[in-house]
C-alpha cells in the first residue's frame, strides 16, 4: 500500500536508481585501480555498466508493477 502512493513510488524509484549509480561508480573505481590488463579492464567496465542498467531497470519495473497493482 505504501508503494502504491505516487510520491512514495517516485521516491523509491529515485532511491533505487541513485543506489545503483553509486554502485556502478564504486565498482568502476575498483576495476580501474586493481585490474591491469587493458582488455580485461574494458570488458569489466562494460559488464559493470550493463549490470547496473539491468538492476536499475528491474528495480524500477518492480516498483511500477507494485504501484499499479500488478
ZABADREN-436403 format. One record per atom (N, C-alpha, C): y negated, x, z; residue number from 0; residue in three letters; atom name. Coordinates in nm, 2 decimals, always signed. Layout:
BEGIN
<node yy="Y" xx="X" zz="Z" num="NUM" residu="ALA" atome="CA"/>
...
% end
This chain:
BEGIN
<node yy="+0.12" xx="+0.08" zz="+0.00" num="0" residu="UNK" atome="N"/>
<node yy="+0.00" xx="+0.00" zz="+0.00" num="0" residu="UNK" atome="CA"/>
<node yy="-0.13" xx="+0.09" zz="+0.00" num="0" residu="UNK" atome="C"/>
<node yy="-0.12" xx="+0.20" zz="+0.07" num="1" residu="UNK" atome="N"/>
<node yy="-0.24" xx="+0.29" zz="+0.08" num="1" residu="UNK" atome="CA"/>
<node yy="-0.27" xx="+0.34" zz="-0.06" num="1" residu="UNK" atome="C"/>
<node yy="-0.17" xx="+0.38" zz="-0.14" num="2" residu="UNK" atome="N"/>
<node yy="-0.19" xx="+0.44" zz="-0.27" num="2" residu="UNK" atome="CA"/>
<node yy="-0.24" xx="+0.34" zz="-0.37" num="2" residu="UNK" atome="C"/>
<node yy="-0.21" xx="+0.21" zz="-0.34" num="3" residu="UNK" atome="N"/>
<node yy="-0.25" xx="+0.11" zz="-0.44" num="3" residu="UNK" atome="CA"/>
<node yy="-0.40" xx="+0.08" zz="-0.44" num="3" residu="UNK" atome="C"/>
<node yy="-0.47" xx="+0.13" zz="-0.34" num="4" residu="UNK" atome="N"/>
<node yy="-0.62" xx="+0.11" zz="-0.34" num="4" residu="UNK" atome="CA"/>
<node yy="-0.67" xx="+0.22" zz="-0.44" num="4" residu="UNK" atome="C"/>
<node yy="-0.76" xx="+0.17" zz="-0.53" num="5" residu="UNK" atome="N"/>
<node yy="-0.81" xx="+0.26" zz="-0.64" num="5" residu="UNK" atome="CA"/>
<node yy="-0.88" xx="+0.39" zz="-0.59" num="5" residu="UNK" atome="C"/>
<node yy="-0.96" xx="+0.38" zz="-0.48" num="6" residu="UNK" atome="N"/>
<node yy="-1.02" xx="+0.50" zz="-0.43" num="6" residu="UNK" atome="CA"/>
<node yy="-0.92" xx="+0.60" zz="-0.38" num="6" residu="UNK" atome="C"/>
<node yy="-0.82" xx="+0.55" zz="-0.30" num="7" residu="UNK" atome="N"/>
<node yy="-0.72" xx="+0.64" zz="-0.25" num="7" residu="UNK" atome="CA"/>
<node yy="-0.64" xx="+0.70" zz="-0.36" num="7" residu="UNK" atome="C"/>
<node yy="-0.60" xx="+0.63" zz="-0.46" num="8" residu="UNK" atome="N"/>
<node yy="-0.52" xx="+0.68" zz="-0.57" num="8" residu="UNK" atome="CA"/>
<node yy="-0.60" xx="+0.79" zz="-0.64" num="8" residu="UNK" atome="C"/>
<node yy="-0.73" xx="+0.77" zz="-0.67" num="9" residu="UNK" atome="N"/>
<node yy="-0.81" xx="+0.87" zz="-0.74" num="9" residu="UNK" atome="CA"/>
<node yy="-0.82" xx="+1.00" zz="-0.65" num="9" residu="UNK" atome="C"/>
<node yy="-0.84" xx="+0.98" zz="-0.52" num="10" residu="UNK" atome="N"/>
<node yy="-0.85" xx="+1.09" zz="-0.43" num="10" residu="UNK" atome="CA"/>
<node yy="-0.71" xx="+1.17" zz="-0.43" num="10" residu="UNK" atome="C"/>
<node yy="-0.60" xx="+1.10" zz="-0.42" num="11" residu="UNK" atome="N"/>
<node yy="-0.47" xx="+1.16" zz="-0.42" num="11" residu="UNK" atome="CA"/>
<node yy="-0.44" xx="+1.24" zz="-0.55" num="11" residu="UNK" atome="C"/>
<node yy="-0.48" xx="+1.18" zz="-0.66" num="12" residu="UNK" atome="N"/>
<node yy="-0.46" xx="+1.25" zz="-0.79" num="12" residu="UNK" atome="CA"/>
<node yy="-0.55" xx="+1.37" zz="-0.80" num="12" residu="UNK" atome="C"/>
<node yy="-0.67" xx="+1.37" zz="-0.75" num="13" residu="UNK" atome="N"/>
<node yy="-0.75" xx="+1.49" zz="-0.75" num="13" residu="UNK" atome="CA"/>
<node yy="-0.70" xx="+1.59" zz="-0.66" num="13" residu="UNK" atome="C"/>
<node yy="-0.64" xx="+1.55" zz="-0.54" num="14" residu="UNK" atome="N"/>
<node yy="-0.58" xx="+1.64" zz="-0.45" num="14" residu="UNK" atome="CA"/>
<node yy="-0.46" xx="+1.71" zz="-0.51" num="14" residu="UNK" atome="C"/>
<node yy="-0.38" xx="+1.64" zz="-0.58" num="15" residu="UNK" atome="N"/>
<node yy="-0.26" xx="+1.69" zz="-0.65" num="15" residu="UNK" atome="CA"/>
<node yy="-0.31" xx="+1.79" zz="-0.76" num="15" residu="UNK" atome="C"/>
<node yy="-0.40" xx="+1.75" zz="-0.84" num="16" residu="UNK" atome="N"/>
<node yy="-0.45" xx="+1.84" zz="-0.95" num="16" residu="UNK" atome="CA"/>
<node yy="-0.51" xx="+1.97" zz="-0.89" num="16" residu="UNK" atome="C"/>
<node yy="-0.59" xx="+1.96" zz="-0.79" num="17" residu="UNK" atome="N"/>
<node yy="-0.65" xx="+2.08" zz="-0.73" num="17" residu="UNK" atome="CA"/>
<node yy="-0.55" xx="+2.17" zz="-0.66" num="17" residu="UNK" atome="C"/>
<node yy="-0.45" xx="+2.11" zz="-0.59" num="18" residu="UNK" atome="N"/>
<node yy="-0.34" xx="+2.19" zz="-0.53" num="18" residu="UNK" atome="CA"/>
<node yy="-0.26" xx="+2.26" zz="-0.63" num="18" residu="UNK" atome="C"/>
<node yy="-0.23" xx="+2.20" zz="-0.74" num="19" residu="UNK" atome="N"/>
<node yy="-0.15" xx="+2.26" zz="-0.85" num="19" residu="UNK" atome="CA"/>
<node yy="-0.24" xx="+2.37" zz="-0.91" num="19" residu="UNK" atome="C"/>
<node yy="-0.37" xx="+2.35" zz="-0.93" num="20" residu="UNK" atome="N"/>
<node yy="-0.45" xx="+2.45" zz="-0.99" num="20" residu="UNK" atome="CA"/>
<node yy="-0.46" xx="+2.57" zz="-0.90" num="20" residu="UNK" atome="C"/>
<node yy="-0.47" xx="+2.55" zz="-0.77" num="21" residu="UNK" atome="N"/>
<node yy="-0.47" xx="+2.65" zz="-0.67" num="21" residu="UNK" atome="CA"/>
<node yy="-0.34" xx="+2.74" zz="-0.67" num="21" residu="UNK" atome="C"/>
<node yy="-0.23" xx="+2.67" zz="-0.69" num="22" residu="UNK" atome="N"/>
<node yy="-0.10" xx="+2.73" zz="-0.70" num="22" residu="UNK" atome="CA"/>
<node yy="-0.09" xx="+2.82" zz="-0.83" num="22" residu="UNK" atome="C"/>
<node yy="-0.14" xx="+2.77" zz="-0.94" num="23" residu="UNK" atome="N"/>
<node yy="-0.14" xx="+2.84" zz="-1.06" num="23" residu="UNK" atome="CA"/>
<node yy="-0.22" xx="+2.97" zz="-1.06" num="23" residu="UNK" atome="C"/>
<node yy="-0.34" xx="+2.95" zz="-1.00" num="24" residu="UNK" atome="N"/>
<node yy="-0.43" xx="+3.07" zz="-0.98" num="24" residu="UNK" atome="CA"/>
<node yy="-0.36" xx="+3.18" zz="-0.89" num="24" residu="UNK" atome="C"/>
<node yy="-0.30" xx="+3.13" zz="-0.78" num="25" residu="UNK" atome="N"/>
<node yy="-0.24" xx="+3.22" zz="-0.69" num="25" residu="UNK" atome="CA"/>
<node yy="-0.12" xx="+3.30" zz="-0.76" num="25" residu="UNK" atome="C"/>
<node yy="-0.04" xx="+3.22" zz="-0.83" num="26" residu="UNK" atome="N"/>
<node yy="+0.07" xx="+3.28" zz="-0.90" num="26" residu="UNK" atome="CA"/>
<node yy="+0.03" xx="+3.38" zz="-1.01" num="26" residu="UNK" atome="C"/>
<node yy="-0.08" xx="+3.35" zz="-1.07" num="27" residu="UNK" atome="N"/>
<node yy="-0.14" xx="+3.43" zz="-1.18" num="27" residu="UNK" atome="CA"/>
<node yy="-0.18" xx="+3.57" zz="-1.12" num="27" residu="UNK" atome="C"/>
<node yy="-0.24" xx="+3.57" zz="-1.00" num="28" residu="UNK" atome="N"/>
<node yy="-0.28" xx="+3.69" zz="-0.94" num="28" residu="UNK" atome="CA"/>
<node yy="-0.16" xx="+3.77" zz="-0.90" num="28" residu="UNK" atome="C"/>
<node yy="-0.06" xx="+3.71" zz="-0.85" num="29" residu="UNK" atome="N"/>
<node yy="+0.06" xx="+3.78" zz="-0.81" num="29" residu="UNK" atome="CA"/>
<node yy="+0.13" xx="+3.84" zz="-0.93" num="29" residu="UNK" atome="C"/>
<node yy="+0.14" xx="+3.77" zz="-1.04" num="30" residu="UNK" atome="N"/>
<node yy="+0.20" xx="+3.82" zz="-1.16" num="30" residu="UNK" atome="CA"/>
<node yy="+0.12" xx="+3.94" zz="-1.21" num="30" residu="UNK" atome="C"/>
<node yy="-0.01" xx="+3.92" zz="-1.22" num="31" residu="UNK" atome="N"/>
<node yy="-0.09" xx="+4.03" zz="-1.27" num="31" residu="UNK" atome="CA"/>
<node yy="-0.09" xx="+4.15" zz="-1.19" num="31" residu="UNK" atome="C"/>
<node yy="-0.07" xx="+4.14" zz="-1.06" num="32" residu="UNK" atome="N"/>
<node yy="-0.07" xx="+4.25" zz="-0.97" num="32" residu="UNK" atome="CA"/>
<node yy="+0.06" xx="+4.33" zz="-0.96" num="32" residu="UNK" atome="C"/>
<node yy="+0.17" xx="+4.25" zz="-0.97" num="33" residu="UNK" atome="N"/>
<node yy="+0.30" xx="+4.31" zz="-0.94" num="33" residu="UNK" atome="CA"/>
<node yy="+0.39" xx="+4.33" zz="-1.06" num="33" residu="UNK" atome="C"/>
<node yy="+0.36" xx="+4.27" zz="-1.18" num="34" residu="UNK" atome="N"/>
<node yy="+0.45" xx="+4.28" zz="-1.29" num="34" residu="UNK" atome="CA"/>
<node yy="+0.38" xx="+4.39" zz="-1.39" num="34" residu="UNK" atome="C"/>
<node yy="+0.46" xx="+4.49" zz="-1.42" num="35" residu="UNK" atome="N"/>
<node yy="+0.40" xx="+4.60" zz="-1.50" num="35" residu="UNK" atome="CA"/>
<node yy="+0.43" xx="+4.58" zz="-1.65" num="35" residu="UNK" atome="C"/>
<node yy="+0.54" xx="+4.53" zz="-1.69" num="36" residu="UNK" atome="N"/>
<node yy="+0.57" xx="+4.52" zz="-1.83" num="36" residu="UNK" atome="CA"/>
<node yy="+0.48" xx="+4.41" zz="-1.90" num="36" residu="UNK" atome="C"/>
<node yy="+0.42" xx="+4.45" zz="-2.01" num="37" residu="UNK" atome="N"/>
<node yy="+0.33" xx="+4.35" zz="-2.07" num="37" residu="UNK" atome="CA"/>
<node yy="+0.40" xx="+4.23" zz="-2.12" num="37" residu="UNK" atome="C"/>
<node yy="+0.51" xx="+4.24" zz="-2.18" num="38" residu="UNK" atome="N"/>
<node yy="+0.58" xx="+4.12" zz="-2.23" num="38" residu="UNK" atome="CA"/>
<node yy="+0.63" xx="+4.03" zz="-2.13" num="38" residu="UNK" atome="C"/>
<node yy="+0.68" xx="+4.09" zz="-2.02" num="39" residu="UNK" atome="N"/>
<node yy="+0.72" xx="+4.00" zz="-1.91" num="39" residu="UNK" atome="CA"/>
<node yy="+0.60" xx="+3.94" zz="-1.84" num="39" residu="UNK" atome="C"/>
<node yy="+0.49" xx="+4.01" zz="-1.83" num="40" residu="UNK" atome="N"/>
<node yy="+0.37" xx="+3.96" zz="-1.77" num="40" residu="UNK" atome="CA"/>
<node yy="+0.32" xx="+3.84" zz="-1.85" num="40" residu="UNK" atome="C"/>
<node yy="+0.31" xx="+3.85" zz="-1.98" num="41" residu="UNK" atome="N"/>
<node yy="+0.26" xx="+3.74" zz="-2.06" num="41" residu="UNK" atome="CA"/>
<node yy="+0.35" xx="+3.62" zz="-2.06" num="41" residu="UNK" atome="C"/>
<node yy="+0.49" xx="+3.65" zz="-2.06" num="42" residu="UNK" atome="N"/>
<node yy="+0.58" xx="+3.54" zz="-2.05" num="42" residu="UNK" atome="CA"/>
<node yy="+0.57" xx="+3.46" zz="-1.92" num="42" residu="UNK" atome="C"/>
<node yy="+0.56" xx="+3.53" zz="-1.81" num="43" residu="UNK" atome="N"/>
<node yy="+0.55" xx="+3.47" zz="-1.68" num="43" residu="UNK" atome="CA"/>
<node yy="+0.42" xx="+3.39" zz="-1.67" num="43" residu="UNK" atome="C"/>
<node yy="+0.31" xx="+3.45" zz="-1.72" num="44" residu="UNK" atome="N"/>
<node yy="+0.18" xx="+3.37" zz="-1.72" num="44" residu="UNK" atome="CA"/>
<node yy="+0.18" xx="+3.25" zz="-1.80" num="44" residu="UNK" atome="C"/>
<node yy="+0.25" xx="+3.25" zz="-1.91" num="45" residu="UNK" atome="N"/>
<node yy="+0.26" xx="+3.13" zz="-1.99" num="45" residu="UNK" atome="CA"/>
<node yy="+0.35" xx="+3.03" zz="-1.92" num="45" residu="UNK" atome="C"/>
<node yy="+0.46" xx="+3.07" zz="-1.87" num="46" residu="UNK" atome="N"/>
<node yy="+0.55" xx="+2.99" zz="-1.79" num="46" residu="UNK" atome="CA"/>
<node yy="+0.48" xx="+2.93" zz="-1.67" num="46" residu="UNK" atome="C"/>
<node yy="+0.40" xx="+3.01" zz="-1.60" num="47" residu="UNK" atome="N"/>
<node yy="+0.32" xx="+2.96" zz="-1.49" num="47" residu="UNK" atome="CA"/>
<node yy="+0.23" xx="+2.85" zz="-1.53" num="47" residu="UNK" atome="C"/>
<node yy="+0.16" xx="+2.86" zz="-1.64" num="48" residu="UNK" atome="N"/>
<node yy="+0.07" xx="+2.76" zz="-1.69" num="48" residu="UNK" atome="CA"/>
<node yy="+0.15" xx="+2.63" zz="-1.72" num="48" residu="UNK" atome="C"/>
<node yy="+0.26" xx="+2.64" zz="-1.79" num="49" residu="UNK" atome="N"/>
<node yy="+0.33" xx="+2.52" zz="-1.83" num="49" residu="UNK" atome="CA"/>
<node yy="+0.39" xx="+2.45" zz="-1.71" num="49" residu="UNK" atome="C"/>
<node yy="+0.44" xx="+2.53" zz="-1.61" num="50" residu="UNK" atome="N"/>
<node yy="+0.50" xx="+2.46" zz="-1.49" num="50" residu="UNK" atome="CA"/>
<node yy="+0.38" xx="+2.39" zz="-1.42" num="50" residu="UNK" atome="C"/>
<node yy="+0.27" xx="+2.45" zz="-1.41" num="51" residu="UNK" atome="N"/>
<node yy="+0.15" xx="+2.39" zz="-1.35" num="51" residu="UNK" atome="CA"/>
<node yy="+0.11" xx="+2.26" zz="-1.42" num="51" residu="UNK" atome="C"/>
<node yy="+0.11" xx="+2.26" zz="-1.55" num="52" residu="UNK" atome="N"/>
<node yy="+0.08" xx="+2.14" zz="-1.62" num="52" residu="UNK" atome="CA"/>
<node yy="+0.18" xx="+2.03" zz="-1.60" num="52" residu="UNK" atome="C"/>
<node yy="+0.31" xx="+2.07" zz="-1.60" num="53" residu="UNK" atome="N"/>
<node yy="+0.42" xx="+1.97" zz="-1.57" num="53" residu="UNK" atome="CA"/>
<node yy="+0.41" xx="+1.91" zz="-1.43" num="53" residu="UNK" atome="C"/>
<node yy="+0.38" xx="+2.00" zz="-1.33" num="54" residu="UNK" atome="N"/>
<node yy="+0.37" xx="+1.95" zz="-1.20" num="54" residu="UNK" atome="CA"/>
<node yy="+0.25" xx="+1.85" zz="-1.18" num="54" residu="UNK" atome="C"/>
<node yy="+0.14" xx="+1.89" zz="-1.24" num="55" residu="UNK" atome="N"/>
<node yy="+0.02" xx="+1.81" zz="-1.23" num="55" residu="UNK" atome="CA"/>
<node yy="+0.04" xx="+1.67" zz="-1.30" num="55" residu="UNK" atome="C"/>
<node yy="+0.10" xx="+1.68" zz="-1.42" num="56" residu="UNK" atome="N"/>
<node yy="+0.13" xx="+1.55" zz="-1.49" num="56" residu="UNK" atome="CA"/>
<node yy="+0.23" xx="+1.46" zz="-1.42" num="56" residu="UNK" atome="C"/>
<node yy="+0.33" xx="+1.52" zz="-1.36" num="57" residu="UNK" atome="N"/>
<node yy="+0.43" xx="+1.45" zz="-1.29" num="57" residu="UNK" atome="CA"/>
<node yy="+0.37" xx="+1.38" zz="-1.16" num="57" residu="UNK" atome="C"/>
<node yy="+0.29" xx="+1.46" zz="-1.09" num="58" residu="UNK" atome="N"/>
<node yy="+0.23" xx="+1.41" zz="-0.97" num="58" residu="UNK" atome="CA"/>
<node yy="+0.13" xx="+1.30" zz="-1.00" num="58" residu="UNK" atome="C"/>
<node yy="+0.05" xx="+1.32" zz="-1.11" num="59" residu="UNK" atome="N"/>
<node yy="-0.04" xx="+1.22" zz="-1.15" num="59" residu="UNK" atome="CA"/>
<node yy="+0.03" xx="+1.09" zz="-1.19" num="59" residu="UNK" atome="C"/>
<node yy="+0.13" xx="+1.10" zz="-1.27" num="60" residu="UNK" atome="N"/>
<node yy="+0.21" xx="+0.99" zz="-1.32" num="60" residu="UNK" atome="CA"/>
<node yy="+0.27" xx="+0.91" zz="-1.20" num="60" residu="UNK" atome="C"/>
<node yy="+0.32" xx="+0.99" zz="-1.10" num="61" residu="UNK" atome="N"/>
<node yy="+0.39" xx="+0.93" zz="-0.98" num="61" residu="UNK" atome="CA"/>
<node yy="+0.28" xx="+0.84" zz="-0.91" num="61" residu="UNK" atome="C"/>
<node yy="+0.17" xx="+0.90" zz="-0.89" num="62" residu="UNK" atome="N"/>
<node yy="+0.06" xx="+0.82" zz="-0.81" num="62" residu="UNK" atome="CA"/>
<node yy="+0.02" xx="+0.70" zz="-0.89" num="62" residu="UNK" atome="C"/>
<node yy="+0.00" xx="+0.71" zz="-1.02" num="63" residu="UNK" atome="N"/>
<node yy="-0.03" xx="+0.59" zz="-1.10" num="63" residu="UNK" atome="CA"/>
<node yy="+0.08" xx="+0.49" zz="-1.10" num="63" residu="UNK" atome="C"/>
<node yy="+0.20" xx="+0.53" zz="-1.11" num="64" residu="UNK" atome="N"/>
<node yy="+0.31" xx="+0.44" zz="-1.11" num="64" residu="UNK" atome="CA"/>
<node yy="+0.32" xx="+0.36" zz="-0.98" num="64" residu="UNK" atome="C"/>
<node yy="+0.29" xx="+0.43" zz="-0.87" num="65" residu="UNK" atome="N"/>
<node yy="+0.29" xx="+0.36" zz="-0.74" num="65" residu="UNK" atome="CA"/>
<node yy="+0.17" xx="+0.27" zz="-0.73" num="65" residu="UNK" atome="C"/>
<node yy="+0.05" xx="+0.32" zz="-0.78" num="66" residu="UNK" atome="N"/>
<node yy="-0.07" xx="+0.24" zz="-0.76" num="66" residu="UNK" atome="CA"/>
<node yy="-0.07" xx="+0.11" zz="-0.84" num="66" residu="UNK" atome="C"/>
<node yy="+0.00" xx="+0.12" zz="-0.96" num="67" residu="UNK" atome="N"/>
<node yy="+0.01" xx="+0.00" zz="-1.04" num="67" residu="UNK" atome="CA"/>
<node yy="+0.13" xx="-0.09" zz="-1.01" num="67" residu="UNK" atome="C"/>
<node yy="+0.20" xx="-0.06" zz="-0.90" num="68" residu="UNK" atome="N"/>
<node yy="+0.31" xx="-0.14" zz="-0.86" num="68" residu="UNK" atome="CA"/>
<node yy="+0.43" xx="-0.13" zz="-0.94" num="68" residu="UNK" atome="C"/>
<node yy="+0.46" xx="-0.01" zz="-0.99" num="69" residu="UNK" atome="N"/>
<node yy="+0.58" xx="+0.01" zz="-1.07" num="69" residu="UNK" atome="CA"/>
<node yy="+0.71" xx="+0.02" zz="-1.00" num="69" residu="UNK" atome="C"/>
% end
